[in-house]
Amino acid sequence: MLVEARDTVGGCASTVTDLGARFNICNCDHNMIRALPIMDELDLTSHGLRYIETEISSIHLAHGETTAWPFFHDTERHLDALGQIHPAWVPQYRRYLNDALPVARLAIDMARTTPSTALMLRRVAGLRGRGARRLLAWSRSSAADVLRSYFDDWRIWMPAVSNGPTVWGVSPETPGTGLAAALYATKHLNRTGRPVGGSGALTDAIEASFRAAGGTVITSRMVEQLTTDSGGVRGVRLDDGSTITARAVVAACDPQRVFTDWLDDPTGEQAWPSSARDEIGDWRSQPVHDGYESKIDAVISSLPNYRHADQLREVVGEADLWSPTTVIHPTPEGLADAHRRRATGDVAPLPTMLLNIPSVADAAMQLSPDEHVLSLEVLFTPYTHDWSRSEEPSRWLELLDGLCQPDTLQVERWRAMTPDRYEREFQMHRGHTPAYAGSPLATLMGRPRPTTRHRSEVPGLYLGGAAAYPGAGVFGGAGRNAARAVMSDLNR
Ligand SMILES: Cc1cc2nc3c(=O)[nH]c(=O)nc-3n(C[C@H](O)[C@H](O)[C@H](O)COP(=O)(O)OP(=O)(O)OC[C@H]3O[C@@H](n4cnc5c(N)ncnc54)[C@H](O)[C@@H]3O)c2cc1C
């Protein structure tokens, strides 16, 4: 049985109807979920899921520059394009790939493996340790340090930082973020795609698969409490006062809220193991994180002509430059300034932005032959900013207009999804998107157990969702792992 607070399932991975259009809630490039066998295991193709892959998976551009560079899935095509734009980058990129591909292969392999120390070690040993030493070394370093050790031009490494530490909400100089350096290699191994009809086609297909397997879905109902007795969790209480009895409860939302809001005072539960009381205390004492992501959803009456388009077409030919996500990023100094401002609730003057027009490659999202759906994700937009009176969203549209030839961006209607709206409409506490933050070593050793092995110390409670391994983004791995933990325990 699935309980969902909204009137449809899918959360941030869903696609919603508004302003007469279909908008993805997240930017919604799916990558890692496509590296797992989930599509086959849940038979999602029979439940309607199809992916679109664009030839160029992303485009990268620094604020204030007009020279962009494309990312091709195929490494030779990619190196060829880099060679035409920045020949000096090619030997550096080759050296990078040589080191990063084994790391990325190992990380994907481990994400596919049911998390247990023995199984994961066997997987590493099976690869004869190739990449393992580097994976551990990178994961202790900072992303900026690892990337700077290969590339001498920040314009090539900043997009990896944008899709890694920046979307995770941390500075690339933070030790422990180094695995983000494997991001480009991962994208060569595993093709980015978008579901036909929008990101929500994925969660719709999962729902259909779940129902076909006998699952029941309850929507428009909040879980308010876990019901417990001395043996552990016995079910949930909903916001209408009703209760559901269950032998296992998987929380697939922010675990901090689960341990803070959903449990009575743990000191009263004397029969629970002391580890359960410690775990509850740990979650309650952790700092609460604020959201920092926003998104403009717009309907446009014609396709804009990007200033960088002519230069890029000289390299890639008549390719579709609107569908791939264009990552627009600041300089490293601008990024450091954005982090400083975020801490005081100020929006960055030149924020990291992710732009795409999904309806160009996906006719199912198009409104009419001319009208398209535009998506602009904007980072460094802190929760504590006063969004009710903010002029910021209009300014982001002006920044976007500046990336286009004059009068070619024709916005008909638009809306701004800001952290306060994610909190109100998606139950994301303070607008924050959880992500798994454990190191590979911690994951291998299974510490802490609830996020790395999906089993809480509170008997009967399991954790799925993006805060548990290997979550962050639209991944599915944490749900897959949690399901296996539940099945294994119930069978026992
Ligand atoms: C602007 C933005 C852009 C993004 N872009 C990308 C991207 O391009 N690629 C990518 O991979 N990821 C992206 N992400 C991240 C990705 O969307 C999330 O990591 C992912 O959707 C998390 O999935 P989840 O199921 O763990 O949590 P959620 O999507 O948050 O789902 C949790 C669900 O639980 C429900 N819920 C919460 N509390 C309760 C309760 N008490 N009772 C009942 N129901 C409850 C919520 O309503 C929600 O439906 C983006 C996120 C944002 C905000």
PDBQT file of the ligand as one rigid body, heavy atoms in Angstrom, charges set to zero:
ROOT
HETATM    1  C1  LIG A 501      14.073  22.025  -9.281  1.00  0.00    +0.000 C 
HETATM    2  C2  LIG A 501      14.570  20.598  -9.206  1.00  0.00    +0.000 A 
HETATM    3  C3  LIG A 501      15.227  20.047 -10.302  1.00  0.00    +0.000 A 
HETATM    4  C4  LIG A 501      15.732  18.742 -10.268  1.00  0.00    +0.000 A 
HETATM    5  N1  LIG A 501      16.306  18.201 -11.393  1.00  0.00    +0.000 NA
HETATM    6  C5  LIG A 501      16.681  16.902 -11.414  1.00  0.00    +0.000 A 
HETATM    7  C6  LIG A 501      17.183  16.275 -12.610  1.00  0.00    +0.000 A 
HETATM    8  O1  LIG A 501      17.273  16.886 -13.676  1.00  0.00    +0.000 OA
HETATM    9  N2  LIG A 501      17.569  14.982 -12.559  1.00  0.00    +0.000 N 
HETATM   10  C7  LIG A 501      17.466  14.255 -11.410  1.00  0.00    +0.000 A 
HETATM   11  O2  LIG A 501      17.847  13.070 -11.421  1.00  0.00    +0.000 OA
HETATM   12  N3  LIG A 501      16.969  14.803 -10.258  1.00  0.00    +0.000 NA
HETATM   13  C8  LIG A 501      16.574  16.100 -10.235  1.00  0.00    +0.000 A 
HETATM   14  N4  LIG A 501      16.050  16.660  -9.089  1.00  0.00    +0.000 N 
HETATM   15  C9  LIG A 501      15.984  15.849  -7.856  1.00  0.00    +0.000 C 
HETATM   16  C10 LIG A 501      14.835  14.815  -7.905  1.00  0.00    +0.000 C 
HETATM   17  O3  LIG A 501      13.651  15.429  -8.333  1.00  0.00    +0.000 OA
HETATM   18  C11 LIG A 501      14.621  14.233  -6.521  1.00  0.00    +0.000 C 
HETATM   19  O4  LIG A 501      15.846  13.823  -5.958  1.00  0.00    +0.000 OA
HETATM   20  C12 LIG A 501      13.724  13.004  -6.590  1.00  0.00    +0.000 C 
HETATM   21  O5  LIG A 501      12.507  13.305  -7.237  1.00  0.00    +0.000 OA
HETATM   22  C13 LIG A 501      13.484  12.517  -5.172  1.00  0.00    +0.000 C 
HETATM   23  O6  LIG A 501      12.573  11.473  -5.209  1.00  0.00    +0.000 OA
HETATM   24  P1  LIG A 501      11.959  10.903  -3.868  1.00  0.00    +0.000 P 
HETATM   25  O7  LIG A 501      10.908   9.934  -4.263  1.00  0.00    +0.000 OA
HETATM   26  O8  LIG A 501      13.049  10.452  -2.967  1.00  0.00    +0.000 OA
HETATM   27  O9  LIG A 501      11.312  12.162  -3.121  1.00  0.00    +0.000 OA
HETATM   28  P2  LIG A 501      10.163  13.161  -3.581  1.00  0.00    +0.000 P 
HETATM   29  O10 LIG A 501      10.147  13.341  -5.052  1.00  0.00    +0.000 OA
HETATM   30  O11 LIG A 501      10.302  14.375  -2.712  1.00  0.00    +0.000 OA
HETATM   31  O12 LIG A 501       8.835  12.379  -3.205  1.00  0.00    +0.000 OA
HETATM   32  C14 LIG A 501       8.406  12.241  -1.883  1.00  0.00    +0.000 C 
HETATM   33  C15 LIG A 501       6.899  12.073  -1.919  1.00  0.00    +0.000 C 
HETATM   34  O13 LIG A 501       6.450  11.819  -0.605  1.00  0.00    +0.000 OA
HETATM   35  C16 LIG A 501       5.280  12.569  -0.374  1.00  0.00    +0.000 C 
HETATM   36  N5  LIG A 501       5.214  12.814   1.078  1.00  0.00    +0.000 N 
HETATM   37  C17 LIG A 501       6.101  13.507   1.832  1.00  0.00    +0.000 A 
HETATM   38  N6  LIG A 501       5.714  13.499   3.117  1.00  0.00    +0.000 NA
HETATM   39  C18 LIG A 501       4.563  12.769   3.171  1.00  0.00    +0.000 A 
HETATM   40  C19 LIG A 501       3.680  12.376   4.224  1.00  0.00    +0.000 A 
HETATM   41  N7  LIG A 501       3.888  12.749   5.487  1.00  0.00    +0.000 N 
HETATM   42  N8  LIG A 501       2.589  11.632   3.924  1.00  0.00    +0.000 NA
HETATM   43  C20 LIG A 501       2.351  11.237   2.635  1.00  0.00    +0.000 A 
HETATM   44  N9  LIG A 501       3.162  11.573   1.596  1.00  0.00    +0.000 NA
HETATM   45  C21 LIG A 501       4.241  12.324   1.876  1.00  0.00    +0.000 A 
HETATM   46  C22 LIG A 501       5.466  13.848  -1.171  1.00  0.00    +0.000 C 
HETATM   47  O14 LIG A 501       4.212  14.445  -1.476  1.00  0.00    +0.000 OA
HETATM   48  C23 LIG A 501       6.180  13.318  -2.419  1.00  0.00    +0.000 C 
HETATM   49  O15 LIG A 501       5.280  12.935  -3.418  1.00  0.00    +0.000 OA
HETATM   50  C24 LIG A 501      15.551  17.963  -9.083  1.00  0.00    +0.000 A 
HETATM   51  C25 LIG A 501      14.873  18.494  -7.975  1.00  0.00    +0.000 A 
HETATM   52  C26 LIG A 501      14.369  19.790  -8.032  1.00  0.00    +0.000 A 
HETATM   53  C27 LIG A 501      13.622  20.353  -6.825  1.00  0.00    +0.000 C 
ENDROOT
TORSDOF 0
